[in-house]
Amino acid sequence: TSLDGPYYDSVQIGESDTKEVHLQDSDGHKTDAIDLAGILQWDSAAPMGEIQLSTGNKWTDLIRKITFGLFFKDAQTATITAEDSDSGVASIKYYVASEDIIADYSLSNAEAVNKLEQAVASSWTEETNTDKVENIELNEKSKNVVYAKLTDNVGNISYISSNGIVLYSDSITNTSK
């Protein structure tokens, strides 16, 4: 086997590429083949996640057109969980909006994500080294949509959102006769 091919400072190896490399020091000494198949871990899947309200309502996808059909009299909390069985969860970012940021059924997933990222930009709240964010407060007298960005340890990303949540405290119980 000839080892006269090119040598690089770094190399990206895809899942279908050969998993064997040779190393060379600055004096030109070359190693025998190193099999990376048992060393490298492949993770091409984005993390999975869920947004759950304290009432039990759950969502696992990015909703492209929000309906504000969930009404609650009392304040609610949301919990976001993420799971990635390959490389693990690096971070959970979330943003609580008062409106539907995407608002378009016709957008592709990539277009919806781009619209969300442009709108939220640096407004995400980030939690690192965790697979769960609890007690995200949704205040009384408000409209809310919870958006989440889940990232694994190799950079795969997924997005999920709640549907529209309306919290109100306008109604009064009249017990007088």
Sequence and secondary structure as in RCSB ss.txt:
>XXXX:A:sequence
TSLDGPYYDSVQIGESDTKEVHLQDSDGHKTDAIDLAGILQWDSAAPMGEIQLSTGNKWTDLIRKITFGLFFKDA
QTATITAEDSDSGVASIKYYVASEDIIADYSLSNAEAVNKLEQAVASSWTEETNTDKVENIELNEKSKNVVYAKL
TDNVGNISYISSNGIVLYSDSITNTSK
>XXXX:A:secstr
    S   S     TTS  EE  B TT  B   EE TTT     S  EEEEEETTS EE S  SS    EEESS 
EEEEEEEE TTT EEEEEEEEESS SS  TTS HHHHHHHHHHHHGGG EEEES SEEEEEEE SSEEEEEEEEE
EETTS EEEEE   EEE          
